[in-house]
Amino acid sequence: MPKLKTHKGTAKRVRITRNGKILRLRANGGHLLEKKSESRKRVIAKKAIITGALVKRIKRSLGVK
């Protein structure tokens, strides 16, 4: 069976931890930050963990088991 190519769009957007969890950036942190509260900006700055059915599809698109 041939090797699977890594989906580069996915690879640029997510990161896999050593334990196999998938991290992604949160939305709304790019601009218009002046009117957002400090606590909201802190939440946006943290990475989010992807869970559920998406994990299997993302790992397959990255070529990870």
Phi, psi and omega in degrees: 000137182289160177292151176270140176277144176288134175281107189293329177297320178289319182298328180284340187257340183230161178225139179259130179279174179296330180275359177094005176283155181247125180254146177222161174280155176269156180281168172074020180253009186272324183202177183056042184275346185294324183270356178271144182290160181297320181293323178294320179293326177294320178295317180297327184288336181284150175283150177252148178264129178276132180231173174082209187291337181295330185302314182298317181293320181293316179297323178294320181289338177268354180078027179249144179273000000 
